[in-house]
C-alpha cells in the first residue's frame, strides 16, 4: 500500500494501473467470458458481448494483452494466422477474484 495523504495513512485503493485495466467497460466482461469458456476467437467474443464495436473490442483485447491478463494463441486446425484469446495465469487469478462480484450482481 502507498501513502495517500500527509497523515501517513496507507491508501486502501489498488494501484491505479489495475483500475486502468479492469475499469474499462468491456475488460471484466472479456475476462469473465474467457474464464467461463476458455479459448475463444474474436468473432464469438464480439457476438457474446452484444453492443461492443469491433474497434472497442480490439482496444480492450490489446490492453488486456499488454497487461498480460490474456494472450493470443493460434487456433489449431485452421489455415492462416487465425488467433483466439485465452487467460494467462494472472487472468485466471483475476477471473477467480471477479467471480463472487459477478454472482452477487446476478438477479435472483
Secondary structure, DSSP 8 states (H G I E B T S, - for coil): --B-STT--B--S--HHHHHHHTSTTHHHHHHHHHHHSSEEHHHHHHHSTT--HHHHHHHHHHHHHTTSEEEEE-TT-SSS-EEEEE-HHHHHHHHHHHHHHHHHS--
